[in-house]
């Protein structure tokens, strides 16, 4: 009974979240209270699901491990940036010694590395990512808060597109194995995997922006501006998901319980989407951890090509200018997304396959 209630609530939350994402795509203004309410409901459902599956201790352990992993990543990134030759204020024309000394004193670069390290970690634990070296007077936390929602928005749209295309395409190919539909679907999937994003993007711009004049080529000013970057970012994940889904469905579709379901007279659609698909999503889930983290953070190349004002341009400029705090901030955001996505994927294992025991 409890499991049915949780599944029903989960379905309602998924539908509600999808509706909110759709409204966001069309730039429909939504009160902040709506998002807060959704976040509270999702958190409550997450806790209830963890309690029902007796996974609360497992989740707590994973959160502790995540904090430790993020500290290790921050430490290693910090040390590597300091070890690499050169500095953030090195220029072709050397600055006067007095000016350089004042700059280094302002950003505490004149202190020993261990003092800089403990000062940064202390600020990190307080939620302070430091001040950018390039964007004078701006805190890295503010830069991330300004740009991450745009990258996240681009990633969410691309991720939804990838799953909406990839899973049905994989099921279609498996259901019509060795037919023309299978060949067409896999040809499209292989093409999507083989073609790099920096090639797909100019092709789409040439066709839809320059030749046909249907869509704008760049910027992020409305729904019509979202289409090309979302398609470009979502094509490759969709192709990979389609191939994984096809292989997994073909493996499951020959099982004894599937033959039994067909012997009972169940239709092809019911067998595929109720019995086969749920048990075929484990490989897709395994791939989804790094996929979700990478897509939600936005592809930096895509953001630069389409002039999307997300984190991409800041990461590239921070690497070019050796902006230590900004590099560390963007790296930690990506790492946190990766850790969170992997945790969610692990919890979904127990939903799609109760035989998997996460507590062991």
N, C-alpha and C positions, 0 to 999 in steps of 0.2 A: 504494500500500500504506500509506504513512505517513498519507495523507489519510483512508483508511478507519479506521485505528486512532484518529486524532484525533477523527473523527466519532463513533466508537463510545464513546470515553471521554467525549466531551462529552455524549452521550445519557445515559450512566450517571450523570454528575454532575448533570445536570438532574433525572433521576428521583430520585437520592438527596437533592438539595436540596428537591425537592417533598415527599418523605417527611418530611424534617425540619421543613419548614414546617407540614405537616399535624399532626405530633406537637406542635409548638409551639402551634398553634391550640387543641388540646385540653389545653394546659398539662401535657403529659407532661414531667417533669424530665429534662433531658439533660446529661450531663457536659460541662464546658467543653472537654475534650479532643476531643469529637466535632466541635464547631464549629471548633476550631483545625485539626483534620485536614482538614475540608472546605475551609477557607480555604487551606491549603497545597496541596491537590490542585487547587483552582480556579486558584490562582496559577501552579502548574506547568503546567497545561494552557494557560493564557493565554500563558505564555512560549513553550511548544512551538508553539502555533498561530502566534504572531507570528514565530518563527524560520522555520517552514515556509513561511509566506506572505511572508517577507522584509519584515516590517513592524516589526522591532525598532527600527530607526532612526526610523521614523515615530512609534512609540509614545513613544520618548524625547523627540522634538521636541514632541509633544503634551503630555507631562508638564511639560517646561520652560515651554511656553506657558501651561499651567494654573497653574503657580506664579506666573508673571508676572500673569496675569489676576486671581488671588485677591489679590495684593498691590495691584493697581490698585483693585479693588473695596473692599478694606479702607481704602485711602487716601481714596478719594472719599467713602465712608460716614462715615469719621472727620471729614473736613473739613466735610461737609454738616451733621452733627450739631452741630458747633461754630459754624457760621455762622448756623444758624436761631436767631432770637431766643428768649430764655428759657434756663433752666438746670435741671438735675435737682433742685435744692433750692429752687427758687422756689415759694413758697406764698402763699396768700391773706393770711395773717398773716406779715409779714416776720420773719425770725429776727434776733436781736440781731447786731450787726456782729461781735462777738468770736466768737460761735458759728459764724457763717457762715465767718469766716476760718479757724477750726480745721477745719471740714469740708472746705473747699477745699484746705487744706494736706494733709489726710489723703489725699485722692484726687488730689493734684497738679494741681488745677484752677486754682491760683494762678500756675502757671508759664506762660510763653509757649506759644502753640499749637504752634510747631515743636518745642519740648522735649517737650510732651505726645505729639506725633505720633511722634517717634523713640523715645520710651520705650515707647509702645504697640507699634510695629512690632518693636522689640527683644524685647519679651515674647512677641509673636506668633510670632516665629521660634524661640523657645524652647518654644513650646507653651503659653504662659500667656496666657489671654484676659482676665485682670484680675479684679478683685473687683466683684461686683454692688453697685450703690448702694442697691437696695431690699432685697435679701436680705442683711442685714448678716452679715459673717463668712463668706459663701459665695463661692467662686470660680466664675466663669462656666463654666469647664471642667467642674467638678463638676455644675453644673446641667444642662449639655448632656448629660453622660454619664448622668445620672439619667433624663432625660426623652426623649432622642432614641431609645433602644431601643423605647419605647412607640409613638412616632410612626412609627418604621420598621416596627414590627410591624403597625400599622394599615395603613400604606401597602402593605406586601407582600401582605397578604390582599386589599386592594382591587384591587391591580394584577393579581393572579392571577385574581380574579373578572372583571375587565374583559376580559382576554384570553380567558378561557374562554367568556365570553358573546359578546364582540364579533366574534372571528374566525369561529366557526361560524355566527353569525347573518348575517354578511356573505356567507359562502360560500353559505349556504342561499338568501339573497335573489338572488344572482347566478345560481345554478344553476337557479332557477325564475323567471327574469326575466319581468316583466310578468304574473306569476300572482298569485293571492291571497296566497301565502306571501311573495312579494316585497313586496306592499303592506303586509301585517301587520308584517313585519320592519322595513321602513323607517318605518312609522308609529311603532313602538316606539322606533326609533333617534332619530327627530326629536323625539319627546316627551322622551327622555332628555337630548338636547342642550338643548332649550328650557327644561326645568324646572330652576331653580337649586337648589343643594343646601340652602340655608336654607329652601326650601319643601318639598322632598322629605323632609327630616328630621322636621319636625313631623307631616306626614301619616303617615309610618311609625310614629311614636311614638303618635299617636292610634289608629291601627288595631291595631297589634300589642301595644302596651303598655297602653293605657288601655281600649280596647273589648274586645279578645280576651284580654288578660292572658297572652299567650304569652311575651313577652320583656320584660326589664327596659328601662326608658327611658333609663338613664344609668349612668355609672361604667364601670369596666374591671376587673371582678373574676372573670372566667371566660369560657368559650366562649359562653355564652348572652348575655353582655354585648357580645361582639364583633360579633354578627350585624348589628344595625341600623346602627351607624356604618360597618361595612365595606360594606354594601349601598349606603348613602347616598353614600359616597365613590367607589364603583366604578361607579355607574350612568352618570354622564356620560362618563367615559372609554370605557366599554363601547359606548355609543351612537356616539361618534366613531369608534372602531375599526371598528365594524360598517359605517358608511358608507364609510370609506376602503377597507376590504377589498372591499366590494361593487363600488365603482367600479374598483378595480384588477383584480379578477377578471374583470369584464366586458371590460376592456381586453385582458387576456391571453388570454381564452378564445377569441377570434377569430383568434389567431395561426396561422400555417401549421403549426408543429410540433404544435399541439394537434389540428388536423384530421388530421395524420398519425398521431398516437397513437390517435385514435378509429378511423381507417381500419385500424389493425392489430388492432382488436377489443378494445382495452382497455376495461374497465368505466368507468362514469361516476365512481364513487368513486375509482378509481385515477388517472384523468385529473385530477380536481379536486384531490386532496390530495397527489399525488406530482409532478405536472407543473405544474399551474396555481398552486397555493397558494404554493409556494416562490418562484416568480417574481413573485408578486403582493404580497409583503410589504415591498418597498422603501418605498412610501409610508407604510406602517404603522410601519416602522422610523424613518423620518424624523420622524414625529410622536412616536415613543416617547422621544426624548431629553428634551425638556422635560416630557413626561407622567410619565416615571419619576421625575424629580427632584421634581416637584410632589407626586405621590402618595406617594412614600416619605417625604417630610418631613411628611406628614400635612396634611390641610386644617385650617387654624386655626379656621375657622368650625365645622367638624364636631366638632373637639375641644372647643370651647366649648359647643356645643349638647348634646353627650352627656357632658359633664364628664369627658372622657378626660384623664388626667394627663400629657399630652405637652408638646411645646414650644409649642403654640398659646397657652396661657394666659400663658406667660412672655413670648412676643413681644408680645401685646396689653398686658400690664401694663408691659413695658419701654418701649413707645412712649408709653403714658399717663404714666408716671413719668419719662420721659426718662433711662432707665437706659442710658447710653451703652455700657458694656462688654457688657451683655446683648444690646442691639440688634445690635452688631457681631458678637457670637458667633453668634447665630441666623442673621444674614445670611450669614456666611461658611460656615456648615454647609450652607445651601441652595445657595449658589454652588458649593461643592465637589461637591455631589451633581449639580448641573446639568452641570458640566464632566466629571465621571466618566461620567455617563450618556451624554453626547454622544460621548465617546471610545469607549465600548463599542458604541454604535450604529454608529459609523464602521467599527469592526472587523467588525461583523456584516454590513456591506455586502458585504465581500469573500467572506463565506461564502455568502450567498444569491445573489450575482451576481458570479462571478469576473471578469467583464469590467471591473468597477470597479477601477481601479488607484489605491490610496491613496498610493503612494510618489511619485506625480508631483506 
